[in-house]
Structure formats: C-alpha cells, structure tokens
Amino acid sequence: QVQLVESGGGLVQPGGSLRLSCAASRSIFTIHAMGWDRQAPGKQRELVATITTGSSTNYAESVKGRFTISRDDAKNTVYLQMNNLKPEDTAVYYCRADIVSRNPSFDSYWGQGTQVTVSS
C-alpha cells in the first residue's frame, strides 16, 4: 500500500523538456517497481517507463532515447526526465507502484495524474 503524489506537469513547446516527480508515502526501496504510465485523449493507457529495485529500466518504444526514469530511495521519489518533447507526448501522466504480493503476482497503485501538454 502506498500513496503517490505527482508534480511537474505543465505546458511546454515541442522540443522542450519537463521533469516529473512522484513522491511516495513509504519507502520505495521495498517496492518491486516504480513507473510512469500515460493516457492521451481518445487513446488507451500505455506504459511509459518502469524502474525496478535493481534499477533495471524499461521504456515504451515511442519514448526511448528521449525519456529517462530514475529513483532516489533516500527521498522516496521517482522522476521522469522528458526531453525533446513532441505533441504526441501530450497526455495525463500517472505514477505507478508495483508491489509484489506473491511472485509473479503484484498489485499496482497509481497517483492522481499530472497533465503534460506539448504545443506551439
């Protein structure tokens, strides 16, 4: 169980950058994986990035090379650095915590979401 609070969203021009932050209510050191999902209007929710306790990462093909996920266990915070933003990146971004109950099963928790708008 964890509460997630996101911040850092906003309006940015194409080619610009934003850094999203996700503050967790508990230590993320014991959480199997933290990540970011997004949902654009009229589109299905998609996984953007995931980082595990072992710091391995996984990215959606559409953001590889542009987005970087990282975690600061001392601050119980996960970040998503977004560079070279494109209009198609416009979406509500949700922080995600994947907490393993019993391998290979896990429960996922999401924050309230933060709006990212990329427009000229």
C-alpha positions in Angstrom: 0.0 0.0 0.0 1.3 3.4 -1.0 0.1 6.9 -1.8 1.7 8.6 -4.7 1.7 12.4 -5.4 2.9 13.7 -8.8 4.1 17.1 -9.7 6.0 18.8 -12.5 3.5 18.7 -15.4 2.6 21.7 -17.4 2.7 23.3 -20.9 5.8 23.1 -23.0 6.7 23.8 -26.6 7.8 21.0 -28.9 11.5 20.2 -28.3 11.3 21.3 -24.8 11.8 19.4 -21.5 10.0 18.6 -18.3 10.8 16.6 -15.3 8.0 14.9 -13.5 8.3 13.9 -9.8 6.5 11.2 -7.9 6.6 11.3 -4.1 5.7 8.1 -2.3 4.3 7.8 1.2 6.5 5.0 2.1 10.0 3.7 1.3 10.3 2.8 -2.3 13.3 0.6 -1.6 11.0 -2.3 -0.8 8.7 -1.7 -3.8 9.3 -4.1 -6.7 9.0 -1.5 -9.4 8.0 2.2 -9.9 6.9 3.6 -13.2 5.0 6.1 -15.2 2.0 5.5 -17.4 0.1 7.9 -19.6 -3.2 8.3 -21.3 -3.9 10.7 -24.2 -7.4 11.8 -25.1 -9.2 9.0 -27.1 -6.3 6.6 -26.7 -5.6 3.6 -24.4 -3.4 3.9 -21.4 0.2 2.9 -22.1 3.2 2.1 -20.0 5.9 4.8 -20.5 8.7 3.7 -18.2 9.5 1.3 -15.3 12.4 1.0 -12.9 12.8 -1.9 -10.6 14.5 -2.1 -7.2 17.5 -3.4 -9.0 17.5 -0.3 -11.2 16.8 -2.1 -14.4 14.6 0.0 -16.7 12.1 -0.5 -19.4 10.7 2.1 -21.8 7.9 2.3 -24.4 9.4 2.3 -27.9 8.0 5.8 -28.5 10.0 7.4 -25.8 13.3 5.5 -25.9 16.2 7.9 -26.1 14.1 10.8 -25.0 12.8 9.9 -21.6 14.8 8.7 -18.5 13.3 7.3 -15.4 15.3 7.4 -12.1 14.7 6.9 -8.4 16.0 8.5 -5.2 15.4 6.0 -2.4 16.5 8.5 0.2 13.8 10.8 -0.8 11.2 8.2 -1.7 10.8 9.8 -5.1 10.8 8.7 -8.7 11.5 11.0 -11.6 10.8 11.1 -15.2 13.0 13.3 -17.2 11.4 14.1 -20.6 13.5 15.7 -23.3 12.7 16.6 -26.9 9.0 16.5 -26.2 6.6 16.0 -29.1 2.9 16.9 -29.4 2.1 13.2 -29.3 3.5 13.1 -25.8 0.5 15.2 -24.6 -1.3 13.1 -22.0 -2.1 12.7 -18.4 0.9 11.0 -16.8 0.4 8.7 -13.8 2.9 7.5 -11.4 2.7 3.8 -10.7 3.9 1.5 -7.9 4.0 -2.3 -8.5 4.1 -4.1 -5.2 4.6 -7.8 -5.3 2.3 -9.8 -3.1 3.3 -13.3 -4.3 5.5 -14.0 -7.3 4.7 -13.5 -10.0 1.6 -11.6 -9.0 1.6 -8.0 -7.9 -0.7 -5.1 -7.1 -0.4 -1.8 -8.9 -1.2 1.6 -7.4 -1.5 5.0 -9.3 -1.3 8.6 -8.4 -3.8 11.2 -9.3 -2.1 12.1 -12.6 -0.5 15.3 -13.9 -1.2 16.9 -17.2 1.6 17.3 -19.8 0.7 19.4 -22.8 3.2 19.8 -25.7 2.0 22.6 -28.1 3.4 25.5 -30.0 
